[in-house]
Amino acid sequence: MSSSARRRRYLRTAIGLAAALVLSVAGAGAWFYHRLDNNITTFDPGGVATERPPAAVPASPGAQVPVNVLLLGSDTRDGGNDSLGGGDEGVGHSDTAILVHIYADHKHAVGVSIPRDTLVTIPSCKLPNGSWTTPKNDQMFNSAFTVGLAESGNPACTQNTVEKLTGLRIDHTVVVDFKGAAAMSDAVGGVEACVPNDVNQFGIHLKKGLQKLSGQSAVDYLRARHGIGDNSDIGRMKRQQAFLSSMIKKVQGQGFSLPTLLPLADAATKSLTVDEGLGTAMKLVDFARSIQDIKLSDVSFVTAPWRFAGERVRLVQPDADALWKLLREDRTLDGQSTSGTGQVTSSPGADPGAPAAPATPLTPEQAAAPITVVNGVGTPGLAGSGAETLKARGFRSITLGPNSPGQQATQVSYDPALKAVADQVVALFPGAKAVEEPGSGAVTVTLGADYRGAGTRIDAVAAPSPEPGAGTAPGAAAGAPAAAAPAGAGATAGATPGALPGGVPTGIAENTRTADTDPCANLTFG
């Protein structure tokens, strides 16, 4: 055989071997994808509300759009989770809820933790028998997951609740149980976390300090509340944020190749419940790859601004609505727009007329102008909400007038000498009617039945004021702005400290951590 013939034979052999290798790898990949598909559980899409916030639209043809992912942690005892410390009842609860907003450039992301005890409106939700509930006000946020009392929970109801609360359309919902958290931490070889103190309570045993956690120890860290840090749910959320940051760092360090992602996906999918949009392994892997270019420094975590309300918490307004507005407009927490941003045109879930910051800064004289806020509905707390809105915009001389029930429309009356101030005030209360009142020497805001509290439904802002000692100073008038919340609350209760350029409340900016933050840093609560 000639040398050229031998070369051709060797080349054919090499090509054949390469083709066989490709086919075998492809076959193995197809088998593995099939295995993952069988792992994945999806929830009933029929439980998602029909009236929803609009989907984001591309800024230009072919451009990417923002993606909102609701990440829920479930303590269900179903599927072997009882051995890892699942809930005591047959019904799954969701004590962890993080709304992840991936910006349109797919190079920035923010995770917003929503306290489980937050009092919210739970909208109509589908029950296992096919019927729908009636909306309920002032319900604990995590109770949405238990609507229908199913062992696996009700992810669609929680999704509906978050859409109602934020005005953001949730594109994907992912539920992870304890078994999944343990398996994923094992799959990446452990996750670095910081334990603030030795813990030896309720079957949980952790040593103080920075350490690598996996399996049961990772679950213990994520679910522990008593005996660690300050024993609060807020502290637990901060530790969960730090843990997720470390896991993101670990996964990015290992790379997004299929050999790396598939073992992690195998571990995760065995304990995931997702919407149909992520209901196959290929969809999950494609989604992971779509965000692989996000740098750790461009992943932020923040807790929705809150204050104590007895044994529960309420979101601080207008800070919380300012946060949701930032995300609806695809702006980062420093108020900046990401390149290639896709805008959302309107937002039924939150008031589309939510107030923006005044077009021009207040002068010292305007900030000191006397303003009286009157509750024209009679519902407790309404005037306090209006005062919060004014204080957040820089007005300092605000008093609460006596209730004057029966007002349908919000009105701003003003002395002609204070017209410039009145114009600023009217801008904060969309739809308010401006009325001259010569000789009054002041501006008076009378909140009517149409008032929605800086983009919030009236039934959310008009809840009873917290009891003394639970966010309201003893002796304070009902409906008056509450006393300062404890450090780390994300904002001062009842009186926000102002806004940064771009309309970002300082309470939000100051309590944001990025994924590259030291795991032991900024754990005020914990």
C-alpha positions as CSV (number, residue, x, y, z in Angstrom):
1,M,0.0,0.0,0.0
2,S,1.4,3.4,-1.0
3,S,2.1,6.0,1.7
4,S,-0.7,8.3,0.2
5,A,-3.2,5.4,0.5
6,R,-2.2,4.7,4.1
7,R,-2.6,8.4,4.9
8,R,-6.1,8.4,3.3
9,R,-7.0,5.3,5.3
10,Y,-5.7,6.8,8.6
11,L,-7.6,10.0,7.8
12,R,-10.8,8.0,7.2
13,T,-10.2,6.1,10.4
14,A,-9.6,9.3,12.4
15,I,-12.7,10.9,10.9
16,G,-14.7,7.7,11.7
17,L,-13.4,7.7,15.3
18,A,-14.2,11.4,15.7
19,A,-17.7,10.9,14.3
20,A,-18.3,7.9,16.6
21,L,-17.1,10.0,19.5
22,V,-19.4,12.9,18.6
23,L,-22.3,10.5,18.2
24,S,-21.6,8.7,21.5
25,V,-21.3,12.0,23.3
26,A,-24.5,13.3,21.6
27,G,-26.3,10.1,22.6
28,A,-25.1,10.4,26.2
29,G,-26.2,14.0,26.2
30,A,-29.6,13.1,24.8
31,W,-29.9,10.3,27.4
32,F,-28.9,12.7,30.2
33,Y,-31.4,15.4,29.0
34,H,-34.1,12.8,29.0
35,R,-33.2,11.8,32.5
36,L,-33.3,15.4,33.6
37,D,-36.7,15.9,31.9
38,N,-38.1,13.1,34.0
39,N,-36.7,14.7,37.1
40,I,-38.5,18.0,36.6
41,T,-41.9,18.8,38.1
42,T,-44.0,21.6,36.8
43,F,-47.0,23.3,38.4
44,D,-50.4,23.9,36.9
45,P,-50.2,27.0,34.6
46,G,-54.0,27.3,34.9
47,G,-53.4,28.7,38.4
48,V,-51.7,31.8,37.1
49,A,-54.0,34.8,37.0
50,T,-55.4,35.9,33.7
51,E,-55.1,39.6,34.5
52,R,-51.4,40.2,34.8
53,P,-48.8,43.0,34.4
54,P,-47.7,43.3,30.7
55,A,-44.7,41.5,29.4
56,A,-41.6,43.5,28.7
57,V,-41.1,44.6,25.1
58,P,-37.7,44.9,23.4
59,A,-36.1,48.4,23.1
60,S,-35.4,47.5,19.5
61,P,-36.0,44.6,17.1
62,G,-34.0,41.6,18.2
63,A,-33.0,43.1,21.6
64,Q,-33.2,41.1,24.8
65,V,-35.8,41.9,27.4
66,P,-35.7,41.8,31.2
67,V,-36.6,38.5,32.9
68,N,-38.2,38.2,36.3
69,V,-37.7,35.0,38.2
70,L,-39.5,34.2,41.5
71,L,-37.3,31.9,43.6
72,L,-39.2,30.1,46.5
73,G,-37.8,27.9,49.2
74,S,-40.2,25.2,50.4
75,D,-40.2,23.4,53.7
76,T,-42.5,20.6,52.5
77,R,-41.9,17.2,54.2
78,D,-42.9,15.5,50.9
79,G,-40.3,13.5,49.0
80,G,-38.0,12.7,51.9
81,N,-37.5,16.3,53.1
82,D,-38.6,15.3,56.6
83,S,-35.1,13.8,57.2
84,L,-33.6,17.2,56.4
85,G,-35.9,19.2,58.7
86,G,-39.0,19.8,56.7
87,G,-42.1,21.5,58.1
88,D,-44.1,19.9,60.9
89,E,-47.3,19.7,58.9
90,G,-48.3,18.0,55.7
91,V,-48.7,21.4,53.9
92,G,-45.6,23.0,52.4
93,H,-44.7,26.5,53.4
94,S,-42.5,29.0,51.7
95,D,-40.3,30.9,54.2
96,T,-37.9,32.1,51.5
97,A,-38.9,34.3,48.6
98,I,-36.5,36.2,46.3
99,L,-37.6,38.1,43.3
100,V,-34.7,38.0,40.8
101,H,-34.7,40.7,38.1
102,I,-32.4,40.0,35.3
103,Y,-31.8,43.2,33.4
104,A,-32.3,43.5,29.6
105,D,-28.6,43.5,29.0
106,H,-28.4,40.1,30.7
107,K,-25.2,41.5,32.4
108,H,-26.8,42.8,35.6
109,A,-29.2,41.2,38.1
110,V,-30.8,41.9,41.5
111,G,-32.5,39.7,44.0
112,V,-35.1,41.2,46.3
113,S,-36.0,39.3,49.4
114,I,-39.6,39.6,50.5
115,P,-40.1,39.0,54.3
116,R,-42.3,36.1,54.9
117,D,-44.4,37.9,57.5
118,T,-45.1,40.9,55.3
119,L,-48.8,41.8,55.3
120,V,-50.1,41.9,51.7
121,T,-53.2,41.4,49.7
122,I,-53.5,37.8,48.4
123,P,-55.5,37.9,45.1
124,S,-57.9,35.3,43.8
125,C,-56.1,31.9,43.6
126,K,-57.0,28.6,42.2
127,L,-57.7,25.7,44.6
128,P,-57.0,22.0,43.9
129,N,-60.7,21.4,43.2
130,G,-60.6,24.0,40.4
131,S,-62.5,26.8,42.2
132,W,-61.0,30.2,42.9
133,T,-60.7,32.0,46.2
134,T,-61.7,35.6,46.9
135,P,-59.0,38.2,47.5
136,K,-58.0,38.8,51.1
137,N,-56.3,41.8,52.6
138,D,-53.7,41.9,55.3
139,Q,-52.5,38.3,55.0
140,M,-49.0,37.1,55.7
141,F,-47.1,36.9,52.5
142,N,-46.0,33.2,52.9
143,S,-49.6,32.1,53.5
144,A,-50.1,32.5,49.7
145,F,-48.1,29.3,49.2
146,T,-50.4,27.3,51.5
147,V,-53.7,28.3,49.7
148,G,-55.4,25.0,48.9
149,L,-53.4,23.1,51.6
150,A,-51.5,21.0,49.0
151,E,-48.4,19.2,50.2
152,S,-46.4,20.7,47.3
153,G,-47.8,24.2,48.0
154,N,-49.3,26.7,45.6
155,P,-46.5,28.4,43.6
156,A,-49.0,30.0,41.2
157,C,-50.8,31.7,44.1
158,T,-47.5,33.1,45.4
159,Q,-46.7,34.3,41.8
160,N,-50.0,36.0,41.5
161,T,-49.4,37.7,44.9
162,V,-46.0,39.0,43.9
163,E,-47.3,40.3,40.6
164,K,-50.1,42.1,42.5
165,L,-47.6,43.5,45.0
166,T,-45.0,44.7,42.6
167,G,-46.6,45.3,39.2
168,L,-43.9,43.2,37.6
169,R,-44.7,40.2,35.4
170,I,-43.1,37.1,36.7
171,D,-41.6,35.2,33.7
172,H,-40.5,32.1,35.7
173,T,-41.2,30.6,39.1
174,V,-38.8,28.1,40.7
175,V,-39.5,26.2,43.9
176,V,-36.6,24.5,45.7
177,D,-37.1,22.2,48.6
178,F,-34.6,21.3,51.4
179,K,-33.5,18.2,49.5
180,G,-32.7,20.3,46.4
181,A,-30.7,22.8,48.5
182,A,-28.7,20.0,50.0
183,A,-28.0,18.3,46.7
184,M,-27.0,21.4,44.9
185,S,-24.5,22.4,47.6
186,D,-23.1,18.9,47.4
187,A,-22.9,19.1,43.6
188,V,-20.7,22.2,43.6
189,G,-18.4,20.8,46.3
190,G,-19.7,22.9,49.1
191,V,-20.6,26.6,49.5
192,E,-18.6,29.1,51.6
193,A,-20.7,30.7,54.3
194,C,-20.3,32.7,57.4
195,V,-21.9,31.6,60.7
196,P,-22.1,34.5,63.2
197,N,-22.0,32.3,66.3
198,D,-22.0,28.7,67.5
199,V,-25.4,27.2,67.0
200,N,-26.6,24.2,69.0
201,Q,-30.4,24.4,69.1
202,F,-33.4,22.6,67.5
203,G,-31.2,19.9,66.1
204,I,-29.0,22.4,64.3
205,H,-25.2,22.3,65.0
206,L,-23.0,24.9,63.4
207,K,-19.6,26.3,64.4
208,K,-18.9,30.1,64.3
209,G,-16.9,31.5,61.4
210,L,-16.3,31.2,57.7
211,Q,-16.6,27.7,56.5
212,K,-17.7,25.4,53.6
213,L,-21.2,24.0,54.0
214,S,-22.9,21.3,52.0
215,G,-25.7,18.8,52.4
216,Q,-27.4,18.9,55.8
217,S,-25.2,21.7,57.1
218,A,-26.1,23.9,54.2
219,V,-29.8,23.3,54.8
220,D,-29.3,24.0,58.5
221,Y,-27.7,27.3,57.7
222,L,-30.4,28.4,55.3
223,R,-33.3,27.5,57.6
224,A,-31.9,28.4,61.0
225,R,-33.5,31.4,62.7
226,H,-33.4,30.8,66.4
227,G,-30.1,30.7,68.2
228,I,-28.2,32.4,65.3
229,G,-27.5,36.1,64.9
230,D,-30.5,38.1,66.2
231,N,-33.0,35.3,65.8
232,S,-35.0,37.2,63.2
233,D,-36.4,36.3,59.8
234,I,-34.6,39.4,58.4
235,G,-31.3,38.1,59.6
236,R,-32.0,34.7,58.0
237,M,-32.7,36.5,54.7
238,K,-29.4,38.3,54.8
239,R,-27.6,35.0,55.4
240,Q,-29.5,33.4,52.5
241,Q,-28.5,36.3,50.3
242,A,-24.8,35.8,51.2
243,F,-25.2,32.0,50.7
244,L,-26.6,32.5,47.2
245,S,-23.9,34.9,46.4
246,S,-21.3,32.3,47.3
247,M,-23.0,29.6,45.3
248,I,-23.1,31.9,42.2
249,K,-19.4,32.5,42.7
250,K,-18.7,28.8,43.0
251,V,-20.7,27.9,39.8
252,Q,-19.2,30.7,37.8
253,G,-15.7,29.6,38.9
254,Q,-16.4,26.1,37.7
255,G,-17.7,27.3,34.4
256,F,-20.9,26.9,32.4
257,S,-19.8,23.9,30.2
258,L,-22.2,21.0,29.9
259,P,-20.0,18.7,32.0
260,T,-20.2,21.2,34.8
261,L,-23.8,22.2,34.5
262,L,-25.3,18.7,34.0
263,P,-24.3,17.2,37.4
264,L,-25.6,20.4,39.1
265,A,-28.8,20.2,37.0
266,D,-29.2,16.6,37.9
267,A,-29.1,17.4,41.6
268,A,-31.3,20.5,41.2
269,T,-34.0,19.0,39.0
270,K,-34.8,16.2,41.4
271,S,-36.2,18.7,43.9
272,L,-37.4,21.6,41.6
273,T,-40.9,22.6,40.8
274,V,-41.0,25.1,38.0
275,D,-43.3,26.8,35.5
276,E,-43.7,25.2,32.1
277,G,-41.4,27.8,30.6
278,L,-38.5,26.1,32.4
279,G,-40.1,22.6,32.2
280,T,-37.3,20.8,30.3
281,A,-33.6,20.3,30.9
282,M,-32.8,22.1,27.6
283,K,-34.8,25.2,28.7
284,L,-33.0,25.2,32.1
285,V,-29.6,24.9,30.6
286,D,-30.4,27.5,28.0
287,F,-31.6,29.9,30.7
288,A,-28.4,29.3,32.7
289,R,-26.2,30.0,29.7
290,S,-28.2,33.2,28.9
291,I,-27.0,34.7,32.2
292,Q,-23.5,33.3,32.3
293,D,-21.8,36.6,31.5
294,I,-23.1,38.4,34.6
295,K,-20.2,39.4,36.8
296,L,-20.4,38.9,40.6
297,S,-20.1,42.7,41.1
298,D,-23.1,43.2,38.9
299,V,-25.4,40.8,41.0
300,S,-27.0,42.7,43.9
301,F,-29.2,41.6,46.8
302,V,-31.5,43.8,48.8
303,T,-34.4,43.2,51.2
304,A,-37.7,45.0,50.4
305,P,-38.0,48.0,52.8
306,W,-39.9,47.0,55.8
307,R,-41.0,48.0,59.3
308,F,-42.5,46.1,62.3
309,A,-46.3,46.0,62.6
310,G,-46.9,44.1,65.8
311,E,-45.6,40.6,65.3
312,R,-45.8,41.1,61.5
313,V,-44.1,43.5,59.1
314,R,-45.3,46.0,56.5
315,L,-43.5,47.4,53.6
316,V,-42.3,51.0,54.0
317,Q,-43.8,53.4,51.6
318,P,-43.0,55.0,49.3
319,D,-39.6,53.2,49.4
320,A,-41.0,49.8,48.4
321,D,-42.9,51.3,45.5
322,A,-39.8,53.2,44.4
323,L,-38.0,49.8,44.3
324,W,-40.7,48.1,42.2
325,K,-40.7,51.1,39.9
326,L,-37.0,50.9,39.4
327,L,-37.3,47.2,38.3
328,R,-40.3,47.9,36.1
329,E,-38.2,50.6,34.3
330,D,-35.3,48.2,34.2
331,R,-33.1,50.5,36.2
332,T,-30.4,49.3,38.6
333,L,-30.4,50.1,42.3
334,D,-28.2,53.1,41.7
335,G,-30.9,54.5,39.4
336,Q,-29.0,53.8,36.1
337,S,-30.5,52.2,33.0
338,T,-28.7,49.2,31.5
339,S,-27.9,49.4,27.8
340,G,-30.4,47.8,25.5
341,T,-33.1,48.1,28.1
342,G,-36.6,46.8,27.4
343,Q,-39.3,48.9,28.9
344,V,-42.6,47.9,30.3
345,T,-45.3,50.1,29.0
346,S,-47.8,49.9,31.9
347,S,-48.3,48.1,35.1
348,P,-51.8,47.0,36.2
349,G,-50.5,45.3,39.3
350,A,-49.3,48.7,40.7
351,D,-50.7,52.1,40.1
352,P,-49.4,53.2,36.6
353,G,-49.6,56.7,37.9
354,A,-47.2,56.1,40.7
355,P,-45.5,59.4,41.5
356,A,-42.0,60.2,40.4
357,A,-39.6,62.4,42.1
358,P,-40.3,66.2,41.6
359,A,-39.0,67.5,38.3
360,T,-36.9,70.1,40.1
361,P,-35.2,69.9,43.5
362,L,-36.9,71.7,46.4
363,T,-35.4,75.0,47.5
364,P,-34.8,75.3,51.3
365,E,-37.9,77.6,51.5
366,Q,-40.1,75.0,49.7
367,A,-38.8,72.2,51.9
368,A,-39.8,74.2,55.0
369,A,-43.2,75.2,53.8
370,P,-46.0,74.2,56.2
371,I,-48.1,71.2,54.8
372,T,-51.0,69.6,56.5
373,V,-52.2,66.1,55.6
374,V,-55.9,65.3,56.2
375,N,-57.4,61.8,56.1
376,G,-60.5,62.3,54.1
377,V,-61.6,58.7,54.2
378,G,-61.3,57.8,57.9
379,T,-59.3,54.7,57.4
380,P,-56.5,54.5,60.0
381,G,-53.0,55.1,58.7
382,L,-54.0,56.9,55.5
383,A,-52.7,60.4,56.5
384,G,-49.5,58.8,57.8
385,S,-48.9,57.2,54.3
386,G,-49.4,60.6,52.7
387,A,-46.9,62.2,55.1
388,E,-44.4,59.5,54.3
389,T,-44.7,60.3,50.6
390,L,-44.0,64.0,51.3
391,K,-41.1,63.4,53.7
392,A,-39.5,61.1,51.2
393,R,-39.5,64.0,48.7
394,G,-37.8,66.4,51.1
395,F,-40.6,68.3,52.7
396,R,-39.9,68.8,56.4
397,S,-42.7,70.8,58.0
398,I,-45.6,68.3,57.9
399,T,-48.5,67.9,60.3
400,L,-51.5,65.6,60.4
401,G,-54.8,67.3,60.6
402,P,-58.1,65.9,62.0
403,N,-59.9,63.3,60.0
404,S,-62.6,64.6,57.6
405,P,-64.4,61.5,56.3
406,G,-66.5,61.5,53.1
407,Q,-64.0,62.9,50.6
408,Q,-64.1,61.1,47.3
409,A,-61.3,62.9,45.5
410,T,-57.9,63.9,46.7
411,Q,-57.4,67.7,46.9
412,V,-54.5,70.0,47.4
413,S,-55.5,73.4,48.7
414,Y,-52.9,76.2,48.9
415,D,-52.2,79.8,49.6
416,P,-51.4,81.5,46.3
417,A,-48.0,82.5,47.8
418,L,-47.2,78.8,48.0
419,K,-48.2,77.9,44.5
420,A,-44.7,76.6,43.6
421,V,-44.9,74.3,46.6
422,A,-48.4,73.2,45.7
423,D,-47.2,72.3,42.2
424,Q,-44.6,70.0,43.7
425,V,-47.1,68.4,46.0
426,V,-49.7,67.8,43.3
427,A,-47.0,65.9,41.3
428,L,-46.8,63.4,44.2
429,F,-50.5,62.7,44.3
430,P,-51.6,61.8,40.7
431,G,-55.1,63.0,39.9
432,A,-55.3,65.4,42.8
433,K,-57.2,68.6,42.3
434,A,-55.4,71.9,43.1
435,V,-57.6,74.6,44.8
436,E,-56.5,78.1,45.8
437,E,-57.2,79.1,49.4
438,P,-56.1,82.7,49.8
439,G,-55.0,83.6,53.3
440,S,-54.5,80.0,54.5
441,G,-50.7,80.5,54.7
442,A,-50.2,76.7,54.1
443,V,-50.7,73.8,51.8
444,T,-53.3,71.2,52.8
445,V,-53.5,67.7,51.3
446,T,-56.9,66.0,51.8
447,L,-56.6,62.4,50.8
448,G,-59.8,61.0,49.2
449,A,-61.1,57.6,48.4
450,D,-59.2,57.7,45.1
451,Y,-55.8,57.9,46.9
452,R,-53.6,54.9,46.2
453,G,-50.6,55.7,48.4
454,A,-47.7,56.2,46.0
455,G,-48.8,53.4,43.7
456,T,-50.2,51.1,46.4
457,R,-53.8,49.9,46.7
458,I,-55.7,51.8,49.3
459,D,-56.4,48.5,51.2
460,A,-52.7,48.1,51.6
461,V,-51.8,51.5,52.9
462,A,-54.9,52.0,55.0
463,A,-54.2,49.1,57.5
464,P,-54.3,49.8,61.2
465,S,-51.3,51.5,62.7
466,P,-48.9,49.2,64.6
467,E,-49.2,49.1,68.4
468,P,-46.9,51.2,70.5
469,G,-43.6,49.4,70.9
470,A,-43.9,47.7,67.5
471,G,-42.7,50.4,65.2
472,T,-44.8,53.3,66.6
473,A,-43.5,55.4,69.4
474,P,-45.7,55.2,72.6
475,G,-48.0,58.2,72.6
476,A,-47.8,58.8,68.9
477,A,-51.1,59.7,67.2
478,A,-52.8,56.9,65.2
479,G,-51.9,57.2,61.6
480,A,-48.8,59.3,62.4
481,P,-45.5,58.3,60.8
482,A,-44.0,55.4,62.8
483,A,-40.8,55.6,64.8
484,A,-37.5,54.6,63.3
485,A,-37.2,50.9,62.5
486,P,-34.2,49.0,63.9
487,A,-31.0,49.4,62.1
488,G,-30.9,47.2,59.0
489,A,-34.6,47.5,58.3
490,G,-33.8,48.9,54.9
491,A,-35.5,52.2,55.6
492,T,-36.6,54.4,58.5
493,A,-40.1,53.4,59.4
494,G,-42.6,56.1,58.5
495,A,-40.0,58.6,57.4
496,T,-37.6,57.8,54.6
497,P,-34.3,59.6,54.6
498,G,-34.6,60.9,51.1
499,A,-33.7,59.8,47.6
500,L,-30.5,59.6,45.7
501,P,-30.2,60.8,42.1
502,G,-32.4,58.6,39.9
503,G,-35.2,58.4,42.5
504,V,-33.5,55.7,44.6
505,P,-34.4,55.9,48.3
506,T,-31.2,56.0,50.4
507,G,-32.6,53.2,52.6
508,I,-32.5,50.8,49.6
509,A,-29.1,51.9,48.4
510,E,-27.5,51.6,51.8
511,N,-28.7,48.1,52.4
512,T,-27.7,46.5,49.1
513,R,-25.0,43.9,48.9
514,T,-23.3,42.5,45.8
515,A,-22.4,38.9,45.2
516,D,-18.7,39.6,45.5
517,T,-19.2,41.1,49.1
518,D,-17.3,39.3,51.8
519,P,-19.6,36.5,53.1
520,C,-19.1,37.8,56.7
521,A,-19.7,41.4,55.8
522,N,-23.0,43.4,56.1
523,L,-24.8,40.8,58.2
524,T,-26.3,43.4,60.6
525,F,-29.2,41.0,61.2
526,G,-27.3,37.9,61.8
